[in-house]
Amino acid sequence: MNTSRYDNRGFSIRIPSIIWPVCFLAVLSACHMKPRSWWHEGRIAVIADEAEWEDLGSVLRPVFERVLRTPQEEKTYEIFFVPESRIDAYGKYRYLLLAATLESGGPAGRLVQGMIADSAMRRGIEEGEYFLFQKKELWAKDQTVSVLVAPDMASLRSRIESSRDLLYDLYDSAVKENMTREMYDRGYLKDEEEDLFSSFGWGLRLQKGYFRAQASSAGGVAWFRRMQPERWIFVRWVEEADTSFLNEAWAKEERDRIGQAYYGGDRVADSYLFSTRSSFLGRPALITTGLWENEKKMVGGPFRNIVFFDRVSGRVYMMDMAVFAPGQDKLPYLKRMDVIAGTFRTIYDRGRPSG
């Protein structure tokens, strides 16, 4: 039996192979070539038995519906229940999750139980060895389907809670992968990327519509903007630096300085400010999220700030991304700027795949 292994804060989870009934839904019963998937941005569909949805929804919502202030509350994702009458219609949905127990007696339970290949697989579920199965492009192109199954509801809820970061990352990475491809299928500013490499020693794959507002090699700054709605990516770099720059005080002070010098007096709001030590493209990093505000103009919005150290060049980089979109959801724009940030390369690693 082939398995993949994922670590979730020390808890080891094996994702085994499963016999997937590729066309078990009536609407796909005659399928040969997979159709395109479809979805509503930010929404993950859950197929479960109606009698169990209240229990499952209460444990799945905290996993996926993580709230960010932009400054209004926005959820990173939203889950929704697919009733029995709509199961066929959602066979081609892009981000699909099936959840049931070995005791479930409804249509979703029978569906999941029918996927269990043999007695050894069932025994592995009963003994807690398996609970998560995942398949890409099961019934449609670019689709991600996961199945969560456990002996009973109590154990299923427990496994979901203990695997919350793993489950979130599985879908978040799938969304980013599809988003990256869709963004860059439309092209990007290749000449701008080449000029950045030759002028500053690093590059970004900027979408069409962005333009360089200001840049200075001596000052170690480059500012890119896009309008309707307004969003911007600001890159700051410091020569002969080290990891001591990866601290919240420096990040906030430097962003405030940039806001005063370039953003017309913007500053970091003290509320909803969160920093965490992490990694970015294999480099040690400090990632900060929060709100920017401009008291003079009476405006504000969300930002995401990444400070990271590149050992090869000896530089510390700050990449600051922000949105001003009154009356609109801001997370879709922040997510796409985060994709652009992931295309960052220096002249020393520019051959590494982007995205």
URDA-V598877 format. One record per residue. RES is the residue in one small letter. SS is DSSP state (H for helix, E for strand, L for the rest). Layout:
res=RES ss=SS
res=RES ss=SS
This chain:
res=m ss=L
res=n ss=L
res=t ss=E
res=s ss=E
res=r ss=E
res=y ss=E
res=d ss=E
res=n ss=E
res=r ss=L
res=g ss=L
res=f ss=E
res=s ss=E
res=i ss=E
res=r ss=E
res=i ss=E
res=p ss=E
res=s ss=L
res=i ss=L
res=i ss=L
res=w ss=L
res=p ss=L
res=v ss=L
res=c ss=L
res=f ss=L
res=l ss=L
res=a ss=H
res=v ss=H
res=l ss=H
res=s ss=L
res=a ss=L
res=c ss=L
res=h ss=L
res=m ss=L
res=k ss=L
res=p ss=E
res=r ss=E
res=s ss=L
res=w ss=E
res=w ss=L
res=h ss=L
res=e ss=L
res=g ss=L
res=r ss=E
res=i ss=E
res=a ss=E
res=v ss=E
res=i ss=E
res=a ss=L
res=d ss=L
res=e ss=H
res=a ss=H
res=e ss=H
res=w ss=H
res=e ss=H
res=d ss=H
res=l ss=H
res=g ss=H
res=s ss=H
res=v ss=H
res=l ss=H
res=r ss=H
res=p ss=H
res=v ss=H
res=f ss=H
res=e ss=L
res=r ss=L
res=v ss=E
res=l ss=E
res=r ss=E
res=t ss=L
res=p ss=L
res=q ss=L
res=e ss=E
res=e ss=E
res=k ss=E
res=t ss=L
res=y ss=L
res=e ss=E
res=i ss=E
res=f ss=E
res=f ss=E
res=v ss=E
res=p ss=L
res=e ss=H
res=s ss=H
res=r ss=H
res=i ss=L
res=d ss=H
res=a ss=H
res=y ss=H
res=g ss=L
res=k ss=L
res=y ss=E
res=r ss=L
res=y ss=E
res=l ss=E
res=l ss=E
res=l ss=E
res=a ss=E
res=a ss=E
res=t ss=E
res=l ss=L
res=e ss=L
res=s ss=L
res=g ss=L
res=g ss=L
res=p ss=H
res=a ss=H
res=g ss=H
res=r ss=H
res=l ss=H
res=v ss=H
res=q ss=H
res=g ss=H
res=m ss=H
res=i ss=L
res=a ss=L
res=d ss=L
res=s ss=H
res=a ss=H
res=m ss=H
res=r ss=H
res=r ss=H
res=g ss=H
res=i ss=H
res=e ss=H
res=e ss=L
res=g ss=L
res=e ss=L
res=y ss=L
res=f ss=L
res=l ss=E
res=f ss=E
res=q ss=E
res=k ss=E
res=k ss=E
res=e ss=L
res=l ss=L
res=w ss=L
res=a ss=E
res=k ss=E
res=d ss=L
res=q ss=L
res=t ss=E
res=v ss=E
res=s ss=E
res=v ss=E
res=l ss=E
res=v ss=E
res=a ss=E
res=p ss=L
res=d ss=L
res=m ss=H
res=a ss=H
res=s ss=H
res=l ss=H
res=r ss=H
res=s ss=H
res=r ss=H
res=i ss=H
res=e ss=H
res=s ss=H
res=s ss=L
res=r ss=H
res=d ss=H
res=l ss=H
res=l ss=H
res=y ss=H
res=d ss=H
res=l ss=H
res=y ss=H
res=d ss=H
res=s ss=H
res=a ss=H
res=v ss=H
res=k ss=H
res=e ss=H
res=n ss=H
res=m ss=H
res=t ss=H
res=r ss=H
res=e ss=H
res=m ss=H
res=y ss=H
res=d ss=L
res=r ss=L
res=g ss=L
res=y ss=E
res=l ss=L
res=k ss=H
res=d ss=H
res=e ss=H
res=e ss=H
res=e ss=H
res=d ss=H
res=l ss=H
res=f ss=H
res=s ss=H
res=s ss=H
res=f ss=H
res=g ss=L
res=w ss=E
res=g ss=E
res=l ss=L
res=r ss=L
res=l ss=L
res=q ss=E
res=k ss=L
res=g ss=L
res=y ss=L
res=f ss=E
res=r ss=E
res=a ss=E
res=q ss=E
res=a ss=E
res=s ss=E
res=s ss=L
res=a ss=L
res=g ss=L
res=g ss=L
res=v ss=E
res=a ss=E
res=w ss=E
res=f ss=E
res=r ss=E
res=r ss=E
res=m ss=L
res=q ss=L
res=p ss=L
res=e ss=E
res=r ss=E
res=w ss=E
res=i ss=E
res=f ss=E
res=v ss=E
res=r ss=E
res=w ss=E
res=v ss=E
res=e ss=L
res=e ss=L
res=a ss=L
res=d ss=L
res=t ss=H
res=s ss=H
res=f ss=H
res=l ss=L
res=n ss=L
res=e ss=H
res=a ss=H
res=w ss=H
res=a ss=H
res=k ss=H
res=e ss=H
res=e ss=H
res=r ss=H
res=d ss=H
res=r ss=H
res=i ss=H
res=g ss=H
res=q ss=H
res=a ss=H
res=y ss=H
res=y ss=L
res=g ss=L
res=g ss=L
res=d ss=L
res=r ss=E
res=v ss=E
res=a ss=L
res=d ss=L
res=s ss=L
res=y ss=L
res=l ss=L
res=f ss=E
res=s ss=E
res=t ss=E
res=r ss=E
res=s ss=E
res=s ss=E
res=f ss=E
res=l ss=L
res=g ss=L
res=r ss=E
res=p ss=E
res=a ss=E
res=l ss=E
res=i ss=E
res=t ss=E
res=t ss=E
res=g ss=E
res=l ss=E
res=w ss=E
res=e ss=E
res=n ss=E
res=e ss=L
res=k ss=L
res=k ss=L
res=m ss=L
res=v ss=E
res=g ss=E
res=g ss=E
res=p ss=E
res=f ss=E
res=r ss=E
res=n ss=E
res=i ss=E
res=v ss=E
res=f ss=E
res=f ss=E
res=d ss=E
res=r ss=L
res=v ss=L
res=s ss=L
res=g ss=L
res=r ss=E
res=v ss=E
res=y ss=E
res=m ss=E
res=m ss=E
res=d ss=E
res=m ss=E
res=a ss=E
res=v ss=E
res=f ss=E
res=a ss=L
res=p ss=L
res=g ss=L
res=q ss=L
res=d ss=L
res=k ss=L
res=l ss=H
res=p ss=H
res=y ss=H
res=l ss=H
res=k ss=H
res=r ss=H
res=m ss=H
res=d ss=H
res=v ss=H
res=i ss=H
res=a ss=H
res=g ss=L
res=t ss=L
res=f ss=L
res=r ss=E
res=t ss=E
res=i ss=L
res=y ss=L
res=d ss=L
res=r ss=L
res=g ss=L
res=r ss=L
res=p ss=L
res=s ss=L
res=g ss=L
